[in-house]
Amino acid sequence: MEIFNGMAADTIKAKGPWQKARRSVGSGSCVEFRALDNGAVAVRNSRYPGGPALVFTRTEIHALLDGARNGEFDHLTV
């Protein structure tokens, strides 16, 4: 199965489950990540599990998480 940006997230097959931050559980508004068998990472909005998924390389996810840890996106939550 070819996995590409914009495909329906609920059709993506992978060994592992969709995963979200523990802090977001119960809020209904979560960003979920899923490790794909080809080494990429899919991202979806939990409110629309069948909606489009974005697919990133591990390097791109590392840069995102590093930026989040360093507070580079804090201004988006105000």
C-alpha positions in Angstrom: 0.0 0.0 0.0 1.4 3.4 -1.0 1.1 5.9 1.9 0.9 9.6 0.9 0.0 13.0 2.3 -3.7 13.6 2.3 -4.9 10.0 2.3 -7.6 9.0 4.7 -6.0 8.4 8.0 -8.2 5.4 8.9 -7.0 3.5 5.8 -3.3 3.7 6.8 -2.1 0.2 7.8 0.8 -0.1 10.3 1.8 -2.4 13.0 1.6 0.1 15.8 -1.4 2.1 17.1 -2.2 5.8 16.7 -0.7 7.5 19.7 -1.5 10.8 21.4 -0.1 12.7 24.4 -1.4 11.5 27.7 -2.2 15.1 28.6 -4.7 15.4 25.8 -6.6 12.2 26.6 -10.2 13.0 27.3 -10.2 16.4 25.8 -11.4 15.3 22.4 -9.0 17.5 20.6 -5.8 15.6 20.0 -3.1 15.3 17.5 -2.2 11.6 17.0 1.0 10.1 15.6 1.5 6.7 14.1 4.9 5.1 13.2 4.7 3.6 9.8 6.4 0.4 8.6 8.5 2.4 6.1 10.0 4.5 8.8 7.8 7.6 8.2 5.3 9.0 10.8 1.7 9.8 10.0 -0.2 12.6 11.8 -3.9 13.1 12.1 -6.6 15.1 14.0 -8.4 12.8 16.4 -11.7 14.6 15.9 -11.6 13.4 12.3 -10.0 9.9 12.4 -10.9 9.3 8.7 -9.7 12.7 7.6 -6.5 13.4 5.8 -3.2 12.4 7.3 0.1 14.2 6.9 3.1 11.9 6.5 6.6 13.1 7.7 10.1 11.6 7.7 11.6 10.8 11.1 14.0 13.7 10.6 11.0 16.1 10.1 9.3 14.8 13.3 12.6 15.1 15.2 12.8 18.8 14.1 9.2 19.4 15.2 9.6 17.8 18.6 12.9 19.6 19.2 11.3 22.9 18.3 8.4 22.2 20.7 10.8 21.2 23.5 12.6 24.5 23.0 9.4 26.6 23.2 9.6 27.7 19.5 5.8 27.2 19.1 4.6 28.5 22.5 3.2 31.7 20.9 0.6 29.5 19.1 -1.1 28.5 22.3 -1.8 32.0 23.6 
